[in-house]
């Protein structure tokens, strides 16, 4: 487990290696996975190392717009209390895309007694990690993130549009999945992403041109620590946005930025290892433990939907006859199901969870996955038959594809309360209800086109 730990020696070593560093962004992820924090000068980093850096608990009550949801009880009702934020080991690193020499550091918030706050998504994931450890298991996790590169200039309707190719100067308009020409065209940007990832200790292993113009995927190497894997994913998102901006583009992890093009997903690869270092999912073709894990994940998939698809836009990604799952199903080497068992050597057997959008908070999506696995293994839940071929034609679509439905099921879920904690669920639900109410109060542009003159 990744625990907060930082010493004066570590700080001295960093500043000795990067002596020109002027500022450091001290950051914590809110409930939506948005990084928030303060920019301090390097002279103030010693205070952070000594536990003298604070931020308000109300950070965990912010909705996606940045406004605080007072109904959570974490803001004015508490006097908007500050709490100490301790550095997380191995997260102090340079931010090479910045115009000035800068660094960044992740921190974890605690109360006065040194107890992690239950509203912190990272704390929620740590709780599931501990629950797995008590069962004698360690999770091996890797995340894959899809994103769009976009032109900074909006289209005539004020919406995002694909970028101009840096080689041809022509706006991208083709889908070239796994295309190498597309990687060649953006090689300078991809090189800078790889260099920055290496400097920050983020194990990015591969870049793929995805299923739409300007869409790419970056894969992360698996690590035996789900919290660390999500740290990597969260910091990779910031890195990609920063490097893209330095190259004159915008990068977005929005689940569905274009109505007519593919959405962007978050795919989580996971396997369990016992105290002897053996992969307990391995088998021919699958172990009983893996099938119980699948049973738990499928049974609790709708309860967890709000963690995989947290926003109104998230649900535009779910379309029939595509690569986004519409039903709780699984299969071997099959990209039409929610849980894919990739082709691999027996010892590398793993589950690829394909439901989440790229806009999901990686800590919470992974926590929901671990919770489903724990529930399935502890209660020996049975997996249905594996699907061969197109799942859309064989299994009735039954996953929630409506934000309101997902919120209501989350509220009623004993599974989420049990595994994620009642305090967290209350705050998360309150924030989502507030976002949903605000979302529904908006009048989209197309309504004026449809109704203003015709009504």
FENVENFEN-V101037 format. One record per residue. N is the residue number from 1. PSI is psi in whole degrees, -180 to 180 (NA if undefined). OMEGA is omega in degrees with one decimal (999 if undefined). BURIAL is I if it has 16 or more other C-alpha atoms within 10 Angstrom, else O. Layout:
n-><N:N>
psi-><PSI:PSI>
omega-><OMEGA:OMEGA>
burial-><BURIAL:BURIAL>
//
This chain:
n-><1:2:3:4:5:6:7:8:9:10:11:12:13:14:15:16:17:18:19:20:21:22:23:24:25:26:27:28:29:30:31:32:33:34:35:36:37:38:39:40:41:42:43:44:45:46:47:48:49:50:51:52:53:54:55:56:57:58:59:60:61:62:63:64:65:66:67:68:69:70:71:72:73:74:75:76:77:78:79:80:81:82:83:84:85:86:87:88:89:90:91:92:93:94:95:96:97:98:99:100:101:102:103:104:105:106:107:108:109:110:111:112:113:114:115:116:117:118:119:120:121:122:123:124:125:126:127:128:129:130:131:132:133:134:135:136:137:138:139:140:141:142:143:144:145:146:147:148:149:150:151:152:153:154:155:156:157:158:159:160:161:162:163:164:165:166:167:168:169:170:171:172:173:174:175:176:177:178:179:180:181:182:183:184:185:186:187:188:189:190:191:192:193:194:195:196:197:198:199:200:201:202:203:204:205:206:207:208:209:210:211:212:213:214:215:216:217:218:219:220:221:222:223:224:225:226:227:228:229:230:231:232:233:234:235:236:237:238:239:240:241:242:243:244:245:246:247:248:249:250:251:252:253:254:255:256:257:258:259:260:261:262:263:264:265:266:267:268:269:270:271:272:273:274:275:276:277:278:279:280:281:282:283:284:285:286:287:288:289:290:291:292:293:294:295:296:297:298:299:300:301:302:303:304:305:306:307:308:309:310:311:312:313:314:315:316:317:318:319:320:321:322:323:324:325:326:327:328:329:330:331:332:333:334:335:336:337:338:339:340:341:342:343:344:345:346:347:348:349:350:351:352:353:354:355:356:357:358:359:360:361:362:363:364:365:366:367:368:369:370:371:372:373:374:375:376:377:378:379:380:381:382:383:384:385:386:387:388:389:390:391:392:393:394:395:396:397:398:399:400:401:402:403:404:405:406:407:408:409:410:411:412:413:414:415:416:417:418:419:420:421:422:423:424:425:426:427:428:429:430:431:432:433:434:435:436:437:438:439:440:441:442:443:444:445:446:447:448:449:450:451:452:453:454:455>
psi-><143:115:149:126:132:141:164:-35:-41:-42:-43:-41:-41:-48:-26:-35:-34:70:-18:1:125:-41:163:131:115:120:151:145:131:-171:-22:0:11:129:127:155:-153:149:117:160:161:-26:-24:-6:-29:-36:-38:-43:-29:12:22:15:132:155:160:143:-24:-10:-31:4:12:137:179:-23:-10:-8:148:135:103:-28:-13:-22:9:1:-101:-34:-24:1:17:59:138:146:152:143:117:143:145:127:142:19:-3:118:162:157:83:-13:-14:154:-29:163:111:164:176:157:130:143:163:132:142:159:-175:-24:-1:12:129:145:136:-13:-12:121:-33:-38:-40:-45:-40:-37:-41:-36:-42:-37:-40:-43:-37:-22:-4:19:151:133:130:121:141:143:148:133:129:147:165:136:131:155:141:-26:128:162:176:-20:2:17:162:156:156:158:166:133:130:-12:-50:-22:5:140:134:132:9:149:111:71:133:21:133:-29:-40:-40:-38:-43:-35:27:-39:-45:-45:-36:-42:-34:-45:-42:-46:-39:-41:-43:-30:2:24:119:66:130:-28:150:136:136:128:-156:26:158:126:3:134:166:137:129:146:146:143:145:151:47:104:-31:-45:-40:-38:-32:-46:-45:-44:-45:-30:-39:-46:-42:-47:-43:-43:-46:-41:-42:-41:-25:3:14:171:141:134:137:18:139:-36:78:-23:130:-39:-1:168:148:173:131:165:112:131:121:132:140:163:139:142:-177:-5:4:19:138:111:-4:-15:143:-177:95:-18:147:163:-36:-42:-38:-35:-41:-44:-43:-43:-41:-43:-42:-34:13:-44:-34:-33:2:-35:-19:-29:-28:83:-10:166:-44:-27:-35:-11:-18:-24:108:139:156:29:-160:5:126:145:-3:154:94:162:164:168:128:46:116:6:-1:166:-36:108:135:101:153:129:172:152:-40:-16:13:133:165:130:112:116:12:-36:150:160:-16:-5:148:117:-34:-43:-39:-43:-36:-42:-38:-47:-39:-43:-39:-46:-46:-44:-43:-44:-39:7:50:145:141:143:-177:149:142:132:135:-160:109:-29:-27:-5:-25:131:132:120:1:147:125:28:129:-43:-44:-44:-40:-45:-40:-38:-44:-36:0:114:-32:-50:-41:-43:-45:-27:-19:136:-39:-46:-48:-39:-46:-45:-45:-43:-42:-43:-37:-41:-43:-42:-42:-44:-42:-46:-18:-12:145:109:156:-38:-23:-33:-40:-38:-41:-24:-47:-24:-17:NA>
omega-><177.0:-179.2:174.0:178.3:-177.0:-178.8:176.1:179.3:178.4:178.8:179.9:178.8:179.9:-177.7:175.0:-179.8:-178.6:-171.6:-177.8:-177.2:-177.9:-174.1:176.5:173.1:178.6:-161.5:172.3:-178.5:177.6:-172.1:176.7:-177.4:175.9:179.1:177.8:-179.2:-177.9:173.6:-176.8:174.8:-173.7:178.3:-178.6:-178.2:178.9:178.0:178.0:180.0:-176.9:176.8:-177.2:178.9:-177.2:170.2:-176.4:176.4:-178.4:173.0:-178.8:177.4:-178.5:173.9:-171.3:178.2:-178.1:178.4:178.4:177.7:-173.6:-177.3:176.8:-176.7:-176.6:-175.1:-174.3:-179.0:178.6:-172.0:-177.1:-172.3:170.4:176.2:-179.9:179.3:-176.4:-178.4:174.6:-174.9:174.5:176.8:172.3:-174.9:178.4:173.2:-166.5:179.9:-177.7:-178.7:175.7:-179.9:-175.9:178.2:175.3:-176.6:172.7:176.9:177.3:-177.2:178.3:172.6:-173.9:-179.7:-179.4:179.6:176.8:-178.0:-176.5:-179.0:-178.0:-179.9:179.1:177.3:178.3:179.3:177.2:177.9:177.3:177.4:178.1:179.2:175.4:-179.6:178.6:176.4:179.4:-176.1:172.4:-177.9:171.9:-169.1:170.1:-179.6:174.1:-176.7:173.6:-179.9:176.6:163.3:-176.7:174.0:175.6:179.0:179.4:177.0:-176.7:178.5:-179.3:-177.7:179.1:177.3:179.9:-176.5:169.3:178.8:178.3:179.5:-174.8:-174.6:-179.3:-179.9:179.8:179.0:-178.3:171.7:-179.1:-177.0:-175.1:-179.4:179.7:177.5:180.0:176.5:177.4:-177.6:-177.4:-174.6:-179.0:178.4:-178.9:176.4:-179.5:174.2:-179.7:-179.9:179.8:178.4:178.2:179.6:-177.8:179.2:178.7:-172.1:175.2:-172.6:-175.5:174.2:-175.9:168.5:-172.9:-163.4:179.3:178.8:-179.5:-179.2:-178.6:174.8:173.8:179.8:177.6:179.1:179.0:177.2:-177.6:-176.8:-176.3:179.0:177.9:178.8:179.6:170.7:179.7:-177.5:-179.3:-178.8:176.5:177.5:179.2:-179.2:-178.1:177.3:-178.8:-179.8:178.2:178.9:179.1:178.6:177.0:179.1:164.9:173.4:-178.5:174.4:174.3:-173.8:-176.8:-178.6:-179.2:-178.1:-170.9:-177.0:-177.0:173.2:-179.9:-174.4:169.7:179.8:-176.0:176.6:-175.2:171.3:-179.5:177.0:179.0:-175.5:174.4:179.8:-179.1:177.3:-175.4:172.7:-175.2:177.8:-179.1:4.6:-179.8:-179.4:176.3:179.8:179.7:180.0:174.2:177.6:177.6:178.2:179.1:179.4:-178.6:-177.6:-174.6:-173.6:179.8:176.1:-175.1:-170.6:-177.1:176.9:177.4:-178.5:-167.7:-171.2:176.8:179.6:-177.4:-171.8:172.5:-178.5:-174.5:-179.6:-179.5:177.0:176.7:-177.6:176.6:-176.2:179.0:-177.5:175.8:-177.3:179.4:177.9:179.9:173.9:-172.9:-176.5:177.4:-177.4:-179.7:-179.8:-178.1:172.1:-175.2:173.4:-176.8:170.0:-177.3:-178.4:-179.8:-178.0:-177.0:173.6:170.1:179.8:-167.3:-171.7:-170.1:172.6:179.5:178.6:-179.0:170.7:-174.4:178.4:-175.2:176.4:179.9:176.3:178.6:178.2:178.6:179.7:177.6:178.7:179.1:-179.2:-178.7:-177.7:-179.6:-175.7:177.2:178.2:-175.5:175.4:172.9:-179.8:175.7:-179.5:171.9:-178.9:-172.6:-178.6:-178.4:-178.7:-174.4:-174.6:180.0:178.1:-176.2:175.8:178.8:175.2:-180.0:-175.2:-179.0:178.0:-178.3:178.9:-178.0:-179.7:176.3:-179.3:-175.4:-169.1:171.7:177.9:-179.2:178.4:-176.4:-170.9:-177.7:178.0:-176.7:-178.9:178.2:-176.2:-179.9:-178.8:-179.2:179.2:-179.0:177.8:-177.8:175.5:179.3:178.6:-179.0:178.7:178.8:179.4:-177.4:179.7:-178.1:175.5:-178.2:-176.5:-174.0:179.4:175.5:178.4:-174.8:-163.9:-168.6:-177.9:-175.4:-175.6:999>
burial-><O:O:O:I:O:I:O:O:O:O:I:O:O:I:O:O:O:O:O:O:I:O:I:I:I:I:I:I:I:I:I:I:I:I:I:I:I:O:O:I:O:I:O:O:I:I:O:I:I:O:O:O:I:I:I:I:I:I:I:I:I:I:I:I:O:O:O:I:I:I:O:I:O:I:I:O:O:O:O:O:O:I:I:I:I:I:I:I:I:I:I:I:I:I:I:I:I:O:O:O:I:I:I:I:I:I:I:I:I:I:O:O:O:O:O:I:I:I:I:I:I:I:I:I:I:I:I:I:I:O:I:I:O:O:O:O:I:I:I:I:I:I:I:I:I:I:I:I:I:I:I:O:O:O:O:O:O:O:O:I:I:I:I:I:I:O:O:O:O:O:O:I:O:O:I:I:O:O:O:O:O:I:I:O:O:O:O:O:I:I:O:I:I:I:O:I:I:O:O:I:O:I:I:I:O:O:I:I:I:I:I:I:I:I:I:I:I:I:I:I:I:I:I:I:I:I:I:I:I:I:I:I:I:I:I:I:I:O:I:I:I:I:I:I:I:I:O:O:I:I:I:I:I:I:I:I:I:I:O:O:O:I:I:I:I:I:I:I:I:I:I:I:I:O:O:O:O:O:I:I:I:I:I:O:O:I:O:I:I:I:I:I:I:I:I:I:I:I:I:I:I:I:I:I:I:I:I:I:I:I:I:I:I:I:I:I:I:I:O:O:O:O:I:I:I:I:I:I:I:I:I:I:I:I:I:I:I:I:I:I:I:I:O:O:O:O:O:O:I:I:I:I:I:I:I:I:I:I:I:I:I:I:I:I:I:I:I:I:I:I:I:I:I:I:I:I:I:O:O:I:I:I:I:O:O:I:I:O:O:O:I:I:O:O:O:O:I:O:I:I:I:I:I:I:I:I:I:O:I:I:I:O:I:O:I:I:I:O:I:I:O:O:O:I:I:O:I:I:I:I:I:I:I:I:I:I:O:O:O:O:O:O:O:O:O:O:O:O:O:O:O:O:O:O:O>
//
